[in-house]
Each structure stands twice: as structure tokens, then as C-alpha cells.
């Protein structure tokens, strides 16, 4: 029995997302099943949130965020350290 690696690319259709979609397709092999998911779809957005997606593009492999995609995205502490919320 042959199983496939399930790869989900969460995309908003922007140029950065398109580059990631192309990269995934370029490096995928016959063991990879690639699905490009549109973050404008509420069902896709809910799936992304459940996986911990905080910014796009993002890639999940077999239901887990790829290391390059985990833990990234804006957070209040980092934004405050950059000056947001402090008077000039």
C-alpha cells in the first residue's frame, strides 16, 4: 500500500504566497500530495487557525506546521518592543 505525504499550502493569493506555492511544487516528489488552500475561504481559515498559522504563506505537512512556518507572525510583545504604543 502506498501512502502520500499530505502538504497543505495556506495562501492569500499574494506574490509571496505564489512564490511559496511554486517552491513547494518545484521540490515536491511523487510521494507528495500538494493542496493549495485559499485563506479567503472561512473553512480554510478555520483549519489554518487550528494548526496555529499566524501568517501566510504557511505550509503544513501531514497536519503539522513546517518548522519554517511555526511560531512566526506578529505578537503584541514584539510590536511593543518596536515602539508601538509609546508616544514619540
DSSP file (Angstrom, degrees, kcal/mol; ACC not computed):
  #  RESIDUE AA STRUCTURE BP1 BP2  ACC     N-H-->O    O-->H-N    N-H-->O    O-->H-N    TCO  KAPPA ALPHA  PHI   PSI    X-CA   Y-CA   Z-CA
    1    1 A X              0   0    0      0, 0.0     2,-0.5     0, 0.0     0, 0.0   0.000 360.0 360.0 360.0 133.7    0.0    0.0    0.0
    2    2 A X        -     0   0    0      2,-0.0     2,-0.3     0, 0.0    29,-0.0  -0.850 360.0-168.0-102.7 130.5    1.3    3.4   -1.0
    3    3 A X        -     0   0    0     -2,-0.5     2,-0.3     0, 0.0     0, 0.0  -0.854  10.8-139.8-114.4 154.8    0.7    6.5    1.2
    4    4 A X        -     0   0    0     -2,-0.3     2,-0.6    28,-0.0    28,-0.2  -0.828  18.1-117.1-112.3 150.0    1.3   10.1    0.3
    5    5 A X  E     -a   32   0A   0     26,-4.2    28,-3.3    -2,-0.3     2,-0.7  -0.774  33.6-136.5 -80.8 123.3    2.8   12.9    2.3
    6    6 A X  E     -a   33   0A   0     -2,-0.6    56,-3.5    26,-0.2     2,-0.5  -0.760  23.5-173.9 -90.3 117.1    0.0   15.5    2.6
    7    7 A X  E     -aB  34  61A   0     26,-2.8    28,-2.6    -2,-0.7     2,-0.5  -0.951   4.5-169.0-115.0 124.5    1.2   19.0    2.0
    8    8 A X  E     -aB  35  60A   0     52,-2.9    52,-2.7    -2,-0.5     2,-0.6  -0.959   4.3-163.0-114.2 125.9   -1.1   22.0    2.6
    9    9 A X  E     -aB  36  59A   0     26,-3.0    28,-3.4    -2,-0.5     2,-0.6  -0.941   9.9-151.4-108.1 116.5    0.0   25.4    1.4
   10   10 A X  E     +aB  37  58A   0     48,-3.1    48,-1.5    -2,-0.6    47,-0.6  -0.792  26.8 175.5 -90.2 120.3   -2.1   28.2    3.0
   11   11 A X  E     -a   38   0A   0     26,-3.0    28,-3.2    -2,-0.6    29,-0.3  -0.941  39.7-165.0-132.9 145.7   -2.2   31.1    0.6
   12   12 A X        -     0   0    0     -2,-0.3    26,-0.1    26,-0.2    -1,-0.1   0.287  58.6-107.5-105.5   5.3   -3.8   34.5    0.3
   13   13 A X  S    S+     0   0    0      1,-0.2     2,-0.1     2,-0.0    25,-0.0   0.588  74.5 136.9  82.4  10.1   -3.0   34.8   -3.4
   14   14 A X  S  > S-     0   0    0      1,-0.1     4,-2.8     4,-0.0    -1,-0.2  -0.378  71.1-101.5 -84.0 167.2   -0.3   37.4   -2.9
   15   15 A X  H  > S+     0   0    0      1,-0.2     4,-2.2     2,-0.2     5,-0.2   0.875 123.3  52.1 -57.7 -38.5    3.1   37.3   -4.8
   16   16 A X  H  > S+     0   0    0      2,-0.2     4,-1.7     1,-0.2    -1,-0.2   0.908 111.7  47.0 -64.6 -39.8    4.9   36.0   -1.7
   17   17 A X  H  > S+     0   0    0      2,-0.2     4,-2.6     1,-0.2    -2,-0.2   0.920 109.6  53.4 -65.6 -43.6    2.3   33.2   -1.4
   18   18 A X  H  X S+     0   0    0     -4,-2.8     4,-2.4     1,-0.2    -2,-0.2   0.888 106.8  52.8 -59.3 -39.4    2.6   32.4   -5.1
   19   19 A X  H  X S+     0   0    0     -4,-2.2     4,-2.4     2,-0.2    -1,-0.2   0.901 110.2  47.8 -62.3 -40.6    6.4   32.1   -4.7
   20   20 A X  H  X S+     0   0    0     -4,-1.7     4,-2.7     2,-0.2     5,-0.2   0.903 109.6  52.2 -68.4 -40.8    5.9   29.6   -1.9
   21   21 A X  H  X S+     0   0    0     -4,-2.6     4,-2.4     1,-0.2    -2,-0.2   0.934 112.0  46.9 -58.1 -45.8    3.3   27.6   -3.9
   22   22 A X  H  X S+     0   0    0     -4,-2.4     4,-2.6     2,-0.2    -2,-0.2   0.910 111.3  51.4 -63.3 -42.9    5.8   27.4   -6.8
   23   23 A X  H  X S+     0   0    0     -4,-2.4     4,-2.0     2,-0.2     5,-0.2   0.933 110.7  47.9 -59.7 -47.1    8.7   26.4   -4.4
   24   24 A X  H  X S+     0   0    0     -4,-2.7     4,-1.6     1,-0.2    -1,-0.2   0.928 113.4  47.4 -61.7 -45.1    6.6   23.6   -2.9
   25   25 A X  H  < S+     0   0    0     -4,-2.4    -1,-0.2    -5,-0.2    -2,-0.2   0.888 110.6  53.7 -63.2 -37.6    5.6   22.3   -6.4
   26   26 A X  H  < S+     0   0    0     -4,-2.6    -1,-0.2     1,-0.2    -2,-0.2   0.868 117.8  33.8 -64.8 -37.0    9.2   22.5   -7.5
   27   27 A X  H  < S+     0   0    0     -4,-2.0    -1,-0.2    -5,-0.2    -2,-0.2   0.567  92.3 110.0 -99.7  -8.4   10.6   20.4   -4.7
   28   28 A X     <  -     0   0    0     -4,-1.6     2,-0.2    -5,-0.2    -3,-0.0  -0.323  52.0-156.7 -66.0 149.8    7.6   18.0   -4.2
   29   29 A X    >   -     0   0    0     -2,-0.0     3,-2.0     1,-0.0    -1,-0.1  -0.542  38.9 -83.2-116.5-175.6    8.1   14.4   -5.2
   30   30 A X  T 3  S+     0   0    0      1,-0.3    -2,-0.1    -2,-0.2    -1,-0.0   0.666 127.0  60.6 -66.2 -14.9    5.8   11.6   -6.3
   31   31 A X  T 3  S+     0   0    0    -27,-0.1   -26,-4.2     2,-0.0     2,-0.4   0.438  91.6  89.3 -88.0   0.0    5.2   10.8   -2.6
   32   32 A X  E <   -a    5   0A   0     -3,-2.0     2,-0.6   -28,-0.2   -26,-0.2  -0.835  56.2-165.2-105.5 133.2    3.8   14.3   -2.0
   33   33 A X  E     -a    6   0A   0    -28,-3.3   -26,-2.8    -2,-0.4     2,-0.4  -0.948  19.7-160.3-113.1 107.6    0.2   15.3   -2.4
   34   34 A X  E     -a    7   0A   0     -2,-0.6     2,-0.4   -28,-0.2   -26,-0.2  -0.762  12.3-177.7 -98.1 130.1    0.1   19.1   -2.6
   35   35 A X  E     -a    8   0A   0    -28,-2.6   -26,-3.0    -2,-0.4     2,-0.6  -0.996  15.1-151.5-124.2 127.8   -3.0   21.1   -1.9
   36   36 A X  E     -a    9   0A   0     -2,-0.4     2,-0.4   -28,-0.2   -26,-0.2  -0.888  18.2-159.5 -98.5 121.4   -3.1   24.9   -2.2
   37   37 A X  E     -a   10   0A   0    -28,-3.4   -26,-3.0    -2,-0.6     2,-0.6  -0.878  12.7-132.7-112.3 132.0   -5.7   26.4    0.2
   38   38 A X  E >   -a   11   0A   0     -2,-0.4     3,-2.0   -28,-0.2     6,-0.3  -0.714   5.7-155.1 -87.2 114.9   -7.3   29.8   -0.1
   39   39 A X  T 3  S+     0   0    0    -28,-3.2   -27,-0.1    -2,-0.6    -1,-0.1   0.591  89.7  73.2 -67.0  -9.9   -7.3   31.7    3.1
   40   40 A X  T 3  S+     0   0    0    -29,-0.3     2,-0.6     4,-0.1    -1,-0.3   0.650  79.0  88.3 -76.0 -14.4  -10.3   33.8    1.9
   41   41 A X  S <> S-     0   0    0     -3,-2.0     4,-2.7     1,-0.1     3,-0.3  -0.753  77.8-143.3 -83.9 121.6  -12.4   30.6    2.4
   42   42 A X  H  > S+     0   0    0     -2,-0.6     4,-2.1     1,-0.2     5,-0.1   0.826 100.2  54.1 -57.1 -33.4  -13.7   30.6    6.0
   43   43 A X  H  > S+     0   0    0      2,-0.2     4,-2.0     1,-0.2    -1,-0.2   0.916 111.2  45.3 -66.9 -42.3  -13.3   26.8    6.3
   44   44 A X  H  > S+     0   0    0     -3,-0.3     4,-2.8    -6,-0.3    -2,-0.2   0.917 111.6  52.5 -65.8 -43.8   -9.7   27.1    5.2
   45   45 A X  H  X S+     0   0    0     -4,-2.7     4,-2.4    -7,-0.2    -2,-0.2   0.885 109.0  50.2 -61.0 -38.6   -9.0   30.0    7.6
   46   46 A X  H  X S+     0   0    0     -4,-2.1     4,-2.3    -5,-0.2    -1,-0.2   0.907 110.8  49.1 -66.0 -41.4  -10.5   27.9   10.5
   47   47 A X  H  X S+     0   0    0     -4,-2.0     4,-1.7     2,-0.2    -2,-0.2   0.930 111.2  50.3 -61.6 -45.5   -8.3   25.0    9.6
   48   48 A X  H  X>S+     0   0    0     -4,-2.8     5,-2.7     1,-0.2     4,-0.8   0.918 110.0  49.7 -59.6 -44.7   -5.2   27.3    9.5
   49   49 A X  H ><5S+     0   0    0     -4,-2.4     3,-0.9     1,-0.2    -1,-0.2   0.910 107.9  53.8 -61.3 -42.1   -6.1   28.8   12.9
   50   50 A X  H 3<5S+     0   0    0     -4,-2.3    -1,-0.2     1,-0.3    -2,-0.2   0.829 108.8  49.7 -62.2 -31.8   -6.5   25.3   14.4
   51   51 A X  H 3<5S-     0   0    0     -4,-1.7    14,-0.4    -3,-0.2    -1,-0.3   0.612 122.1-107.2 -81.3 -12.6   -3.0   24.4   13.1
   52   52 A X  T <<5 +     0   0    0     -3,-0.9    19,-0.3    -4,-0.8     2,-0.3   0.629  57.1 166.4  95.1  15.8   -1.5   27.6   14.6
   53   53 A X      < +     0   0    0     -5,-2.7    -1,-0.3    -6,-0.2     3,-0.1  -0.497   7.2 168.1 -65.9 127.3   -1.0   29.5   11.3
   54   54 A X        +     0   0    0     15,-0.4    20,-0.3     1,-0.3     2,-0.3   0.489  63.8  16.3-118.5 -10.7   -0.3   33.1   12.2
   55   55 A X  S    S-     0   0    0     14,-0.2    -1,-0.3    18,-0.1     2,-0.3  -0.982  85.0 -84.8-156.6 157.2    0.9   34.5    8.9
   56   56 A X  S    S+     0   0    0     -2,-0.3     2,-0.2    -3,-0.1   -45,-0.1  -0.887  92.4  48.2-119.3 152.5    0.8   33.4    5.3
   57   57 A X  S    S+     0   0    0    -47,-0.6     2,-0.3    -2,-0.3   -46,-0.2   0.501  77.1 161.8 -73.2 154.9    2.2   31.8    3.3
   58   58 A X  E     -B   10   0A   0    -48,-1.5   -48,-3.1    -2,-0.2     2,-0.4  -0.988  25.3-150.8-141.9 150.2    2.4   28.8    5.5
   59   59 A X  E     -B    9   0A   0     -2,-0.3     7,-3.0   -50,-0.2     2,-0.4  -0.983   6.2-167.8-126.9 130.6    3.0   25.1    4.9
   60   60 A X  E     -BC   8  65A   0    -52,-2.7   -52,-2.9    -2,-0.4     2,-0.5  -0.944   5.7-159.5-114.9 140.6    1.7   22.2    6.8
   61   61 A X  E >  S-BC   7  64A   0      3,-3.1     3,-1.2    -2,-0.4   -54,-0.2  -0.979  76.2 -17.6-123.3 120.2    3.0   18.6    6.3
   62   62 A X  T 3  S-     0   0    0    -56,-3.5    -1,-0.2    -2,-0.5   -55,-0.1   0.874 131.7 -47.9  50.9  41.8    0.8   15.7    7.5
   63   63 A X  T 3  S+     0   0    0    -57,-0.4     2,-0.4     1,-0.2    -1,-0.2   0.564 120.0  97.5  83.2   9.6   -1.2   18.1    9.7
   64   64 A X  E <  S-C   61   0A   0     -3,-1.2    -3,-3.1   -12,-0.0    -1,-0.2  -0.990  78.4-106.2-131.2 140.2    1.7   19.9   11.4
   65   65 A X  E     -C   60   0A   0     -2,-0.4    -5,-0.3   -14,-0.4     5,-0.1  -0.357  40.2-110.6 -61.7 139.1    3.2   23.3   10.5
   66   66 A X    >>  -     0   0    0     -7,-3.0     3,-2.3     1,-0.1     4,-1.1  -0.381  31.0-109.2 -64.8 150.1    6.6   23.1    8.9
   67   67 A X  T 34 S+     0   0    0      1,-0.3     3,-0.3     2,-0.2    -1,-0.1   0.817 118.8  57.8 -52.9 -34.9    9.4   24.3   11.1
   68   68 A X  T 34 S+     0   0    0      1,-0.2    -1,-0.3    -9,-0.0    -2,-0.0   0.665 111.9  41.7 -70.6 -15.3    9.8   27.4    8.9
   69   69 A X  T X4 S+     0   0    0     -3,-2.3     3,-0.8   -10,-0.2   -15,-0.4   0.551  90.9  99.9-109.9 -11.9    6.2   28.4    9.5
   70   70 A X  T 3< S+     0   0    0     -4,-1.1     3,-0.1    -3,-0.3   -17,-0.1  -0.558  89.1   7.0 -82.1 139.5    5.7   27.7   13.2
   71   71 A X  T 3  S+     0   0    0    -19,-0.3     2,-0.3    -2,-0.3    -1,-0.2   0.651  96.5 122.1  72.7  16.1    5.8   30.5   15.7
   72   72 A X    <   +     0   0    0     -3,-0.8    -1,-0.2   -17,-0.1   -18,-0.2  -0.728  30.4  74.3-109.9 164.5    6.0   33.3   13.3
   73   73 A X  S    S-     0   0    0     -2,-0.3   -18,-0.1    -3,-0.1     2,-0.0  -0.439  85.2 -47.1 119.3 164.0    3.8   36.3   12.8
   74   74 A X        -     0   0    0    -20,-0.3     2,-0.3    -2,-0.2     3,-0.1  -0.324  52.1-176.6 -67.7 146.0    3.2   39.5   14.8
   75   75 A X     >  -     0   0    0      1,-0.1     4,-2.2    -2,-0.0     5,-0.2  -0.984  35.4-116.3-140.6 153.4    2.7   39.4   18.5
   76   76 A X  H  > S+     0   0    0     -2,-0.3     4,-2.6     1,-0.2     5,-0.2   0.869 110.9  53.2 -57.9 -43.0    2.0   42.1   21.0
   77   77 A X  H  > S+     0   0    0      1,-0.2     4,-2.2     2,-0.2    -1,-0.2   0.931 111.0  45.3 -62.3 -47.2    5.2   41.9   22.9
   78   78 A X  H  > S+     0   0    0      1,-0.2     4,-1.1     2,-0.2    -1,-0.2   0.897 113.1  51.0 -63.6 -40.5    7.4   42.2   19.8
   79   79 A X  H  <>S+     0   0    0     -4,-2.2     5,-1.9     1,-0.2     3,-0.3   0.905 110.0  49.4 -64.2 -41.3    5.4   45.1   18.4
   80   80 A X  H ><5S+     0   0    0     -4,-2.6     3,-1.8     1,-0.2    -1,-0.2   0.900 107.3  54.6 -63.9 -40.0    5.6   46.9   21.7
   81   81 A X  H 3<5S+     0   0    0     -4,-2.2    -1,-0.2     1,-0.3    -2,-0.2   0.764 103.9  57.1 -64.2 -23.5    9.4   46.4   21.8
   82   82 A X  T 3<5S-     0   0    0     -4,-1.1    -1,-0.3    -3,-0.3    -2,-0.2   0.453 129.5 -95.2 -87.1  -0.8    9.4   48.0   18.3
   83   83 A X  T X 5S+     0   0    0     -3,-1.8     3,-1.9     1,-0.3    -3,-0.2   0.288  74.2 143.7 111.3 -11.0    7.8   51.1   19.7
   84   84 A X  T 3 <S+     0   0    0     -5,-1.9    -1,-0.3     1,-0.3     3,-0.1  -0.445  73.6  24.2 -65.4 132.3    4.1   50.7   19.0
   85   85 A X  T 3  S+     0   0    0      1,-0.3     2,-0.4    -2,-0.2    -1,-0.3   0.390  99.4 105.8  95.2  -2.3    2.0   52.1   21.9
   86   86 A X  S <  S-     0   0    0     -3,-1.9    -1,-0.3    -6,-0.1     0, 0.0  -0.929  73.4-116.9-111.5 134.1    4.7   54.6   23.1
   87   87 A X              0   0    0     -2,-0.4    -3,-0.0     1,-0.1    -1,-0.0  -0.314 360.0 360.0 -63.0 148.7    4.4   58.3   22.4
   88   88 A X              0   0    0      0, 0.0    -1,-0.1     0, 0.0    -2,-0.0   0.462 360.0 360.0 -78.9 360.0    7.1   59.8   20.2
